[in-house]
Amino acid sequence: MKKLILGLTLAVASVALAGGDLLINGAGATFPFPLYSKWFSEYNKLHPNLKFNYQSIGSGGGVKQITEKTVDFGASDAPLSDEELAKAPGLLHIPTVLGAVVVAFNVPGVTELKLSPEAVAGIFLGTVSKWNDPAIARDNPGVKLPDLAVAPAYRSDGSGTTYVFADYLAKVSADFKQKVGVGKSVKWPTGLGGKGNEGVTGLVKATPGAVGYVELAYANQNKLTTAAIRNRDGAFVKATIEATSEAAAGVQMPADYRVSITNASGKGAYPIASFTYLLVYRDQTNKEKGTALIDFLKWAVTDGEKYAAPLDYASLPASVVTKVQGTIGTMTVQGAKPSASR
C-alpha cells in the first residue's frame, strides 16, 4: 500500500509524460482511496497511455484544489455547501459508491461491543470517559468492560469522513449538534487527532482504550475491531456492504446528488453511511484531458462498480447509475457536447 500511495501521489506538473502518456491529476478524500487506487490501476490496463495521479489528502483539500482548478478532479465524501459551490460554478457531484464509517475500538479483552447513539455521542463529547460507564455497560450485559479510560481519536485534517460522522452525531444528539456541529473540520472536545483514515487507524491500533471513526475498508484491511451501532429502528447493526446498501434504499436522490443518508430508517440499515463523490467541472476546457476524464467516469459507474464489494464498498443503486450516466452525458469538452458513442 505504501508503494502504491507513493506512486499515486508523485507530483508531476506536465500533462504529457514520456512516450506521449496523458496524466490526469486528482486530490481529495481518503475514504474511497482503496477503491480509487484499484480503479486507476484497472483502467490503466485498458488504456496504458492514461495515468492518474491521485493525492489522498482528505475531502477538504480536494474541495480546495478543484475549486482553485489546480487538479483535474476532486473527491469528497461531503457534498459541497451552497457557499462552496458558489466559488466553483459549473462543478458537478458524481456519486461513485457508498461507504460506511465505523466506530473502531481497542479495548483489551473485548471483541464484541454494542453502542447506542447516546454512547457514541458521549464518547466523542467526553462525557463517557471510562469503558465501564453505564452508557456502554447497559447494552453489553455479560461483557467484562474494564475500568479503562476512553481515548477518542479523530481526524485532524479536513475530512469527509469527519463530515459523515459529525452529520450522524448531530442527528442523534442535540448536545453534539449544539456544542460541536457538522463540518469537514470540527472542534472535538476531547481526544487525539490523526491525519487521514490512516492516521486514525494507527492511533486506534497503538493505544489501549482508543476509539475512533474510520472508513470500513481501512478497518477491515487493518483488522480493527468495530462496534455494532443501534440504528433508527432500534437494531444493533455492524457495517457490511448489505447494511450500507440498505441505508440508501429509500433515498430520494436530488438532481445535484447532495444528500445525507446517515441515521436512515430500515431494520438492517447501518446508520453511519454515505455516498462519496468525484467532483468535476461540467465544461472541460482541455480537450485531451476532458475527453479521457469523461470516458473514465462512464467506465467507473458501470464496469468499475464490480470492484466495489471486494473492497467493502457498496455499489450505486441501478437507478442512481442511470441518473449519473445522464449527468455525465451533459459534460462538454471545449464547448462541444461529447458524442454518445464515446
C-alpha positions, 0 to 999 in steps of 0.5 A, a space after each residue: 500500500 505504501 508503494 502504491 500511495 507513493 506512486 499515486 501521489 508523485 507530483 508531476 506538473 506536465 500533462 504529457 509524460 514520456 512516450 506521449 502518456 496523458 496524466 490526469 491529476 486528482 486530490 481529495 478524500 481518503 475514504 474511497 482511496 482503496 477503491 480509487 487506487 484499484 480503479 486507476 490501476 484497472 483502467 490503466 490496463 485498458 488504456 496504458 497511455 492514461 495515468 492518474 495521479 491521485 493525492 489522498 489528502 482528505 475531502 477538504 483539500 480536494 474541495 480546495 484544489 478543484 475549486 482553485 482548478 489546480 487538479 483535474 478532479 476532486 473527491 469528497 465524501 461531503 457534498 459541497 455547501 451552497 457557499 462552496 459551490 458558489 466559488 466553483 460554478 459549473 462543478 458537478 457531484 458524481 456519486 461513485 459508491 457508498 461507504 460506511 464509517 465505523 466506530 473502531 475500538 481497542 479495548 483489551 479483552 473485548 471483541 464484541 461491543 454494542 453502542 447506542 447513539 447516546 454512547 457514541 455521542 458521549 464518547 466523542 463529547 467526553 462525557 463517557 470517559 471510562 469503558 465501564 460507564 453505564 452508557 456502554 455497560 447497559 447494552 453489553 450485559 455479560 461483557 467484562 468492560 474494564 475500568 479503562 479510560 476512553 481515548 477518542 481519536 479523530 481526524 485532524 485534517 479536513 475530512 469527509 469522513 469527519 463530515 459523515 460522522 459529525 452529520 450522524 452525531 448531530 442527528 442523534 444528539 442535540 448536545 453534539 449538534 449544539 456544542 460541536 456541529 457538522 463540518 469537514 473540520 470540527 472542534 472535538 472536545 476531547 481526544 487525539 487527532 490523526 491525519 487521514 483514515 490512516 492516521 486514525 487507524 494507527 492511533 486506534 491500533 497503538 493505544 489501549 482504550 482508543 476509539 475512533 471513526 474510520 472508513 470500513 475498508 481501512 478497518 477491515 484491511 487493518 483488522 480493527 475491531 468495530 462496534 455494532 451501532 443501534 440504528 433508527 429502528 432500534 437494531 444493533 447493526 455492524 457495517 457490511 456492504 448489505 447494511 450500507 446498501 440498505 441505508 440508501 434504499 429509500 433515498 430520494 436522490 436530488 438532481 445535484 446528488 447532495 444528500 445525507 443518508 446517515 441515521 436512515 430508517 430500515 431494520 438492517 440499515 447501518 446508520 453511519 453511511 454515505 455516498 462519496 463523490 468525484 467532483 468535476 467541472 461540467 465544461 472541460 476546457 482541455 480537450 485531451 484531458 476532458 475527453 479521457 476524464 469523461 470516458 473514465 467516469 462512464 467506465 467507473 459507474 458501470 464496469 468499475 462498480 464490480 470492484 466495489 464489494 471486494 473492497 467493502 464498498 457498496 455499489 450505486 443503486 441501478 437507478 442512481 447509475 442511470 441518473 449519473 450516466 445522464 449527468 455525465 452525458 451533459 459534460 462538454 469538452 471545449 464547448 462541444 457536447 461529447 458524442 454518445 458513442 464515446 
